[in-house]
C-alpha cells in the first residue's frame, strides 16, 4: 500500500513537471468579424435612435410651420421641404 502511494506521488510529480515543460496552447482572441461600425444595434438602441430622429423631424416641421404662418415661406415651399408636395 505504501509502495503504491509512493508510485502514485512519483507519477503525479512526473506529470506535473511534464505539464510545466510544455508551453501552454495560446487561445485565439475572439475578435468580432464585423467592425464595430457595422455591428448590429440592439432593439433598445434602435428605438432610442428612432426617437431622436422623430424628435428632430418634428422640430424641423414645427419650425417650417411657424415660417408658413408668418408668411416667410409659401405653401408650395412648405410642402416641398416637408416632403408632402404630392399631397397638394
N, C-alpha and C positions, 0 to 999 in steps of 0.2 A: 504493500500500500504506500509506504514511504518512497519507494523507488518510482512508483507511478507518478506520485506528486512531484518528485524531482524532475522526472522526464517531462511532465506537463509544463512545469515552470520553465524548463530549458527550451522547450518548443515555443512557448509564449515569447520568451526573450528573443529567440531567433527570428520569429515572425515580426516582432516589434522593430528589430534592427533592420530587417529587410524592408519594412514599410518606410522607415526613416530614410533609407538609402535611395529608394526610387522617388523620382520627382513626382509631385502631385500633378495630376492632369488639370490643365487650366480650363476652366469653364468658359465657354464663349459668352461674350457680353450680349445680352438681349437688347439690341437696339431696334427701335421701330423702323420698319422698312419704309414707311411713308414719312416724309419730313413733317415737322410739326405744323408747318403752314397748311399742309394738305390733310391734316388729321381731321377725322370726323368730329363734329361737335355733339355734345350730349343734348338731350331733349330740353333740359333746363337752359343750356346756353343758347339753343336755337330760339326758344321762347323769349329769352331776355333780349337777344339781338332783334327779333321781330318787333318787340315792344318799343325798343329805342327807335327803330326805323319808322314805326307807325306814329310815334310822338313827333318825330321830325317832320314827317309828311303832313300831319295835322297842323303843326305850327306854320309850315310854309303856306298851306292852303288858307289858313286863317289870315295871314298877312296879306295874301293876294285878295281875299275877300274884303279886307279893310280898304285896300287900294281901290278896288272896284267901287265900293260905296262912296269913297272920297271923290272918285272920278279921275284918279290918276291913270288908270287903265280902263279900256272898254271891255265889253262882254266877250268879244271875239278873242282878244288877247288873254283874258282870264281863262277862257275855255282852252286855249292853246297851251297855256302854262300849267293848267291842272290836268291836261290830257283828256278833256271831255269835249273836244271840238266836234267829234262825230255825233254828239247828242243834240247839237244845235240844229 
